[in-house]
Amino acid sequence: MIRSSHPDALISQVAQVSRCERWLLHRRLEELMIPCWCPDDGSLWVEIQHGIDAILLRSTVYQTNASRRELVEWLSRCWEAPDTPSAQFYNS
């Protein structure tokens, strides 16, 4: 059983990615300082300590699995988004 060094952390296995992509994800998550490891069976496990870790994990997996068209659309939506989530609240 995999144990976390933080009592409130969530340990999760990343599914739906190829073995090769797992190593790319592993490297990127390490760059983002998110604890992760790939045991001998080739699986990828991630320790989620904070909400931002979950967001970064989701984003990293999406970038690996999405098609080029999906990534272009995603980037376009990001550029069209208001600077702050509360901008609409203050403008109404």
Secondary structure as UniProt FT lines:
FT   TURN            7..8
FT   STRAND          10..14
FT   HELIX           19..31
FT   TURN            32..33
FT   STRAND          36..37
FT   TURN            40..41
FT   STRAND          44..48
FT   HELIX           51..65
FT   HELIX           68..80
FT   TURN            85..86
FT   HELIX           87..91
//
